[in-house]
Amino acid sequence: MASYRKLKNNKWEVTIDLGRDPLTGKRKRAYKSGFKTKKEAVAYANSFSVDVANGLNVIDSKVLLKDFINTWYNDYKSNTLSMNTKASYSSRINKFIIPYLGHIPISKITTANVQQFYNDLIKQGSKPNSAKKIIEVLRGCFKYAKKLNLVTFLPTDIETVPQEAEKVAVWDDNQLKYFLSEIKDTWLYVPIMIISLTGLRVGELCGLRWDNVDFENGIIHVCEQVTNDKMNKTLIHTDKLKTKTSYRDISIPNSLIHVLKEHKLSQPCNNHKGFVVLDRQNKMCNPRNVSMNFTNAVQKYKLSADDIHSSKKKYSTNYMQLPQISIHDLRHTHATILLLKGENIKVISERLGHNSVKITLDTYSHVLPSMQ
């Protein structure tokens, strides 16, 4: 029920009765003034009543997006995220979403607002994948707002720039075997051997401890990682992994079991935390350092065989030019080699710790045609 009165400034005010608060028993009322005519005030009250009938929390829906998204992130979403994903979410919220949309009440944000936001991100140089991730954060916020009846629809259903699936960089079996033979007597050999035969992420490699290596059954239990905390700029050993499916058991071949057994015997006695891979100072390994060491090692094989022969540099007689790949690409190499050998896609997906087989299929779709 609504009542109207004309104010001294000749503007109209409407008072809307929202009934009694079920917790306090007190009457709840909404007020709005500034209407030039009573007709405008009546139209507002009717629209307001429709929102109430649709279940919209009309009082709290006036909250600005910047206030709601911070509450959503700090009190709810951050508890579900890994350490570095928190940093990514915080950056997307504070650098992009709040400056552009933060001043608007959450219930007033339209699909057109979000579409324009996305379009401007693209115009300003954001890659489609980066812009998509920003919109995904906003979508998560609005899904939560809808649960609380602060909005009646999700304004994040927009048109986006089509994304071409990036073709992953990989080595073939011969290239991998050649590189392993070249680094066999170096510190890098064991970590690269492990990643290339298990598909571990580099953080999972650095967090792997001997307690989680089952030699008898040939299994590695993935349940810990070492990560660079981007917010606090520290190196952390943690049992919190990227996703639920990151916790997994991976079977390992006899060749890797043999290497690991020999490697364990060669480690210092003061390896109290029992890390499988230590840095050169026999301390917890930094994933960035492993990655950088790998990149630098691969760069030595960027020249063609002809360029090597015409230069004065000393290389083995069976020198092989190698494509420059990252250490993460060794995961892709592991998966691709298994695919080409006929391994089941579901098994590969589980080894990699993917959330779904679809992610694995999308990532390695370029390999499948060559298998037909």
C-alpha positions as CSV (number, residue, x, y, z in Angstrom):
1,M,0.0,0.0,0.0
2,A,1.3,3.5,-0.9
3,S,0.4,6.9,0.3
4,Y,1.3,10.3,-1.3
5,R,1.7,13.8,-0.1
6,K,2.6,17.1,-1.7
7,L,5.6,18.8,-0.1
8,K,6.2,22.6,0.5
9,N,8.4,22.7,-2.6
10,N,5.5,21.5,-4.7
11,K,7.3,18.1,-5.2
12,W,5.6,14.8,-4.4
13,E,6.6,12.2,-1.9
14,V,5.5,8.5,-1.8
15,T,5.6,6.3,1.3
16,I,5.3,2.5,0.6
17,D,4.3,0.1,3.3
18,L,6.4,-3.1,3.2
19,G,4.6,-4.9,6.0
20,R,6.2,-6.0,9.3
21,D,9.8,-7.3,9.7
22,P,9.5,-11.0,10.6
23,L,12.3,-10.7,13.1
24,T,11.5,-7.4,14.9
25,G,7.8,-7.1,14.3
26,K,8.3,-3.4,13.3
27,R,6.7,-1.9,10.2
28,K,9.0,-1.5,7.2
29,R,8.5,1.5,4.9
30,A,10.2,2.8,1.9
31,Y,10.3,6.6,1.1
32,K,11.0,8.4,-2.2
33,S,10.5,12.1,-2.9
34,G,11.3,14.6,-5.7
35,F,8.5,13.7,-8.1
36,K,7.2,16.7,-10.1
37,T,3.7,15.2,-10.3
38,K,1.6,12.7,-8.3
39,K,1.3,10.7,-11.5
40,E,5.1,10.2,-11.5
41,A,5.0,9.2,-7.8
42,V,2.2,6.6,-8.5
43,A,4.2,5.1,-11.4
44,Y,7.3,4.7,-9.2
45,A,5.2,3.0,-6.5
46,N,3.7,0.6,-9.0
47,S,7.1,-0.3,-10.4
48,F,8.4,-0.7,-6.8
49,S,5.5,-3.0,-6.0
50,V,6.2,-5.2,-9.0
51,D,9.9,-5.6,-7.8
52,V,8.6,-6.6,-4.4
53,A,6.2,-9.1,-5.9
54,N,9.1,-10.6,-8.0
55,G,11.1,-11.1,-4.8
56,L,13.5,-8.3,-5.2
57,N,15.1,-7.1,-1.9
58,V,14.2,-3.5,-2.7
59,I,15.9,-1.9,0.3
60,D,19.3,-3.6,0.0
61,S,19.3,-3.5,-3.8
62,K,20.2,0.2,-3.6
63,V,23.7,-0.8,-2.5
64,L,26.4,0.3,-4.9
65,L,28.2,-2.4,-6.9
66,K,31.6,-1.4,-5.4
67,D,30.3,-2.0,-1.9
68,F,28.6,-5.3,-2.7
69,I,31.4,-6.8,-4.8
70,N,33.9,-6.1,-2.0
71,T,31.6,-7.7,0.6
72,W,31.0,-10.7,-1.8
73,Y,34.7,-11.1,-2.4
74,N,36.0,-10.6,1.2
75,D,33.2,-12.5,3.0
76,Y,32.4,-15.3,0.6
77,K,34.4,-15.8,-2.6
78,S,37.9,-15.4,-1.3
79,N,37.3,-18.4,1.0
80,T,36.9,-20.6,-2.0
81,L,40.0,-19.5,-3.9
82,S,43.7,-20.5,-3.9
83,M,46.2,-17.9,-2.8
84,N,47.2,-16.6,-6.3
85,T,43.7,-16.8,-7.7
86,K,42.8,-14.4,-4.8
87,A,45.4,-12.0,-6.1
88,S,43.9,-12.3,-9.7
89,Y,40.3,-11.7,-8.5
90,S,41.4,-8.7,-6.4
91,S,43.2,-7.2,-9.4
92,R,40.2,-7.6,-11.7
93,I,37.8,-6.1,-9.2
94,N,39.9,-3.1,-8.2
95,K,41.6,-2.3,-11.5
96,F,38.7,-2.8,-13.8
97,I,35.3,-3.5,-12.4
98,I,35.0,-0.9,-9.6
99,P,36.5,2.0,-11.6
100,Y,34.0,1.4,-14.4
101,L,30.8,0.2,-12.7
102,G,31.4,0.6,-9.0
103,H,29.4,3.8,-8.7
104,I,26.1,2.3,-9.9
105,P,23.6,0.6,-7.6
106,I,23.7,-3.1,-8.2
107,S,20.0,-3.3,-9.1
108,K,20.4,-0.6,-11.8
109,I,23.2,-2.3,-13.8
110,T,21.9,-3.4,-17.1
111,T,23.1,-5.8,-19.8
112,A,23.9,-2.8,-21.9
113,N,26.2,-1.4,-19.1
114,V,28.1,-4.7,-18.9
115,Q,28.3,-5.0,-22.7
116,Q,29.8,-1.5,-23.0
117,F,32.2,-2.3,-20.2
118,Y,33.4,-5.4,-22.1
119,N,33.6,-3.5,-25.4
120,D,35.8,-0.8,-23.8
121,L,38.1,-3.5,-22.3
122,I,38.7,-4.8,-25.8
123,K,39.1,-1.3,-27.3
124,Q,41.7,-0.5,-24.6
125,G,43.8,-3.5,-25.5
126,S,42.7,-6.3,-23.2
127,K,43.0,-9.7,-24.8
128,P,39.6,-11.5,-25.3
129,N,40.6,-14.1,-22.7
130,S,41.6,-11.5,-20.2
131,A,38.3,-9.6,-20.7
132,K,36.4,-12.8,-20.4
133,K,37.9,-13.5,-17.0
134,I,37.0,-10.1,-15.8
135,I,33.4,-10.6,-16.8
136,E,33.4,-14.1,-15.2
137,V,34.3,-12.4,-11.8
138,L,31.4,-9.9,-12.4
139,R,29.1,-12.8,-13.3
140,G,30.0,-14.6,-10.0
141,C,29.2,-11.5,-8.1
142,F,25.8,-11.1,-9.7
143,K,24.9,-14.8,-9.2
144,Y,25.4,-14.2,-5.5
145,A,23.3,-11.0,-5.7
146,K,20.5,-13.0,-7.3
147,K,20.5,-15.5,-4.5
148,L,20.0,-12.7,-2.1
149,N,17.2,-11.2,-4.2
150,L,19.1,-8.0,-4.9
151,V,18.6,-8.5,-8.6
152,T,16.1,-10.4,-10.7
153,F,18.4,-11.3,-13.7
154,L,22.0,-11.6,-14.6
155,P,23.2,-8.7,-16.8
156,T,26.4,-10.5,-17.7
157,D,24.9,-12.5,-20.6
158,I,26.6,-10.4,-23.3
159,E,28.1,-10.8,-26.7
160,T,31.9,-11.5,-26.6
161,V,34.7,-11.6,-29.2
162,P,35.1,-15.2,-30.5
163,Q,38.3,-16.8,-29.1
164,E,40.5,-19.0,-31.2
165,A,41.8,-21.9,-29.2
166,E,45.5,-21.4,-28.7
167,K,47.6,-24.2,-30.1
168,V,49.8,-25.5,-27.3
169,A,53.5,-25.7,-27.9
170,V,54.9,-29.3,-27.4
171,W,57.8,-31.5,-28.2
172,D,57.5,-34.9,-29.8
173,D,58.8,-38.0,-28.1
174,N,62.2,-37.8,-29.9
175,Q,62.8,-34.2,-28.9
176,L,62.0,-34.9,-25.3
177,K,64.3,-37.9,-25.2
178,Y,67.1,-35.9,-26.8
179,F,66.7,-33.0,-24.3
180,L,66.7,-35.4,-21.3
181,S,69.9,-37.1,-22.6
182,E,71.5,-33.7,-22.9
183,I,70.8,-32.6,-19.3
184,K,71.2,-36.0,-17.7
185,D,74.2,-35.0,-15.6
186,T,72.8,-31.6,-14.5
187,W,70.6,-30.5,-11.6
188,L,67.7,-30.0,-14.0
189,Y,67.4,-33.6,-15.1
190,V,65.3,-35.0,-12.2
191,P,62.7,-32.2,-12.1
192,I,62.3,-32.3,-15.9
193,M,62.1,-36.1,-15.9
194,I,59.3,-36.0,-13.3
195,I,57.2,-33.3,-15.1
196,S,57.6,-34.9,-18.5
197,L,56.5,-38.4,-17.2
198,T,53.7,-37.3,-14.9
199,G,52.3,-34.0,-16.2
200,L,52.7,-32.3,-12.8
201,R,52.5,-28.5,-12.6
202,V,55.8,-27.0,-11.6
203,G,54.4,-25.9,-8.2
204,E,53.2,-29.4,-7.6
205,L,56.7,-30.7,-8.5
206,C,58.3,-28.4,-6.0
207,G,55.8,-29.4,-3.3
208,L,56.2,-33.1,-3.8
209,R,57.7,-35.0,-0.8
210,W,59.0,-38.5,-0.4
211,D,56.1,-39.4,1.9
212,N,53.9,-39.0,-1.2
213,V,55.9,-41.2,-3.5
214,D,54.8,-44.9,-3.3
215,F,57.6,-46.8,-4.8
216,E,56.0,-50.2,-4.2
217,N,52.8,-49.4,-6.2
218,G,54.4,-46.9,-8.6
219,I,52.2,-44.0,-7.6
220,I,52.7,-40.3,-6.8
221,H,50.1,-38.7,-4.5
222,V,49.6,-35.1,-5.5
223,C,48.4,-33.2,-2.4
224,E,50.8,-30.3,-1.9
225,Q,52.5,-27.5,-3.8
226,V,55.0,-24.7,-3.4
227,T,53.7,-21.3,-4.6
228,N,54.8,-17.7,-4.9
229,D,52.3,-15.7,-2.8
230,K,51.9,-12.7,-5.1
231,M,50.2,-10.6,-2.5
232,N,52.7,-11.1,0.3
233,K,55.7,-11.8,-2.0
234,T,56.7,-14.9,-0.2
235,L,57.4,-18.6,-1.0
236,I,54.9,-20.9,0.6
237,H,54.6,-24.7,0.9
238,T,50.9,-25.5,1.2
239,D,48.3,-28.3,0.9
240,K,45.9,-26.0,-0.9
241,L,46.0,-26.9,-4.6
242,K,44.5,-25.1,-7.7
243,T,41.2,-27.1,-7.8
244,K,39.6,-30.1,-6.1
245,T,40.6,-32.3,-9.0
246,S,44.2,-31.2,-8.5
247,Y,44.3,-33.7,-5.6
248,R,45.1,-36.9,-7.5
249,D,47.2,-40.1,-7.7
250,I,49.4,-40.5,-10.8
251,S,51.0,-43.8,-11.8
252,I,54.6,-43.6,-12.7
253,P,56.7,-45.8,-15.0
254,N,59.6,-48.0,-13.9
255,S,62.1,-45.7,-15.6
256,L,61.0,-42.9,-13.3
257,I,60.9,-45.1,-10.2
258,H,64.6,-46.1,-10.9
259,V,65.6,-42.4,-11.3
260,L,63.8,-41.3,-8.1
261,K,65.3,-44.1,-6.0
262,E,68.9,-43.1,-7.1
263,H,68.1,-39.4,-6.6
264,K,66.8,-40.1,-3.0
265,L,70.1,-41.8,-2.1
266,S,72.1,-38.8,-3.4
267,Q,70.2,-36.2,-1.3
268,P,71.6,-34.6,1.9
269,C,70.7,-36.1,5.3
270,N,69.3,-32.7,6.5
271,N,66.3,-32.7,4.1
272,H,64.0,-32.6,7.0
273,K,60.8,-31.8,5.1
274,G,61.5,-34.5,2.7
275,F,61.2,-32.6,-0.6
276,V,61.9,-34.7,-3.7
277,V,63.4,-31.7,-5.5
278,L,65.6,-29.2,-3.7
279,D,67.3,-26.2,-5.1
280,R,71.1,-26.0,-5.6
281,Q,71.5,-24.8,-2.0
282,N,69.4,-27.9,-0.8
283,K,66.5,-25.7,0.2
284,M,62.8,-25.6,-0.8
285,C,62.6,-25.1,-4.5
286,N,61.1,-22.0,-6.1
287,P,58.9,-22.8,-9.1
288,R,60.0,-19.7,-10.9
289,N,63.6,-20.8,-10.6
290,V,62.9,-24.2,-12.1
291,S,61.0,-22.6,-14.9
292,M,63.8,-20.1,-15.6
293,N,66.4,-22.8,-15.5
294,F,64.5,-24.8,-18.0
295,T,63.9,-21.9,-20.4
296,N,67.6,-21.0,-20.3
297,A,68.6,-24.6,-21.0
298,V,66.3,-24.9,-24.0
299,Q,67.6,-21.7,-25.5
300,K,70.9,-23.4,-26.1
301,Y,69.2,-25.5,-28.8
302,K,67.5,-22.7,-30.8
303,L,70.0,-22.7,-33.7
304,S,69.6,-25.0,-36.7
305,A,72.0,-27.8,-37.3
306,D,73.6,-25.9,-40.2
307,D,74.2,-22.8,-38.0
308,I,75.7,-25.0,-35.3
309,H,78.1,-26.7,-37.8
310,S,79.2,-23.3,-39.2
311,S,79.8,-21.8,-35.8
312,K,82.7,-22.5,-33.4
313,K,80.5,-23.7,-30.5
314,K,80.9,-27.2,-29.3
315,Y,77.9,-29.4,-29.4
316,S,77.3,-33.1,-29.6
317,T,77.4,-34.8,-33.0
318,N,73.8,-35.7,-32.8
319,Y,72.7,-32.1,-32.1
320,M,69.0,-31.4,-32.5
321,Q,67.3,-28.0,-32.9
322,L,64.5,-27.7,-30.4
323,P,61.4,-25.4,-30.4
324,Q,61.4,-23.0,-27.5
325,I,58.7,-24.2,-25.0
326,S,58.0,-23.2,-21.4
327,I,58.1,-25.6,-18.5
328,H,54.3,-25.6,-18.4
329,D,54.4,-26.9,-22.0
330,L,56.0,-30.1,-20.7
331,R,52.5,-30.9,-19.2
332,H,51.2,-30.4,-22.7
333,T,54.0,-32.6,-24.1
334,H,53.2,-35.3,-21.6
335,A,49.5,-35.3,-22.5
336,T,50.2,-35.1,-26.3
337,I,52.6,-38.1,-26.3
338,L,50.0,-40.1,-24.3
339,L,47.3,-39.2,-26.7
340,L,49.4,-40.2,-29.7
341,K,50.1,-43.5,-28.0
342,G,46.3,-44.1,-27.8
343,E,45.8,-43.4,-24.1
344,N,42.2,-42.8,-23.0
345,I,41.3,-39.0,-22.8
346,K,39.6,-39.5,-19.4
347,V,42.8,-41.0,-18.0
348,I,44.9,-38.1,-19.3
349,S,42.4,-35.6,-17.9
350,E,42.7,-37.2,-14.5
351,R,46.5,-37.3,-14.6
352,L,46.6,-33.6,-15.4
353,G,44.1,-32.7,-12.7
354,H,41.6,-31.0,-15.0
355,N,38.1,-30.2,-13.8
356,S,36.5,-32.0,-16.7
357,V,37.3,-34.0,-19.8
358,K,36.0,-31.1,-21.9
359,I,39.0,-28.9,-20.8
360,T,41.4,-31.6,-21.9
361,L,39.6,-32.1,-25.2
362,D,39.5,-28.3,-25.9
363,T,43.2,-28.0,-25.0
364,Y,44.4,-30.9,-27.2
365,S,41.8,-30.7,-30.0
366,H,44.6,-30.0,-32.5
367,V,46.1,-33.4,-31.8
368,L,43.0,-35.5,-32.4
369,P,42.7,-35.1,-36.2
370,S,46.2,-36.5,-36.6
371,M,45.1,-39.6,-34.8
372,Q,42.4,-40.6,-37.3
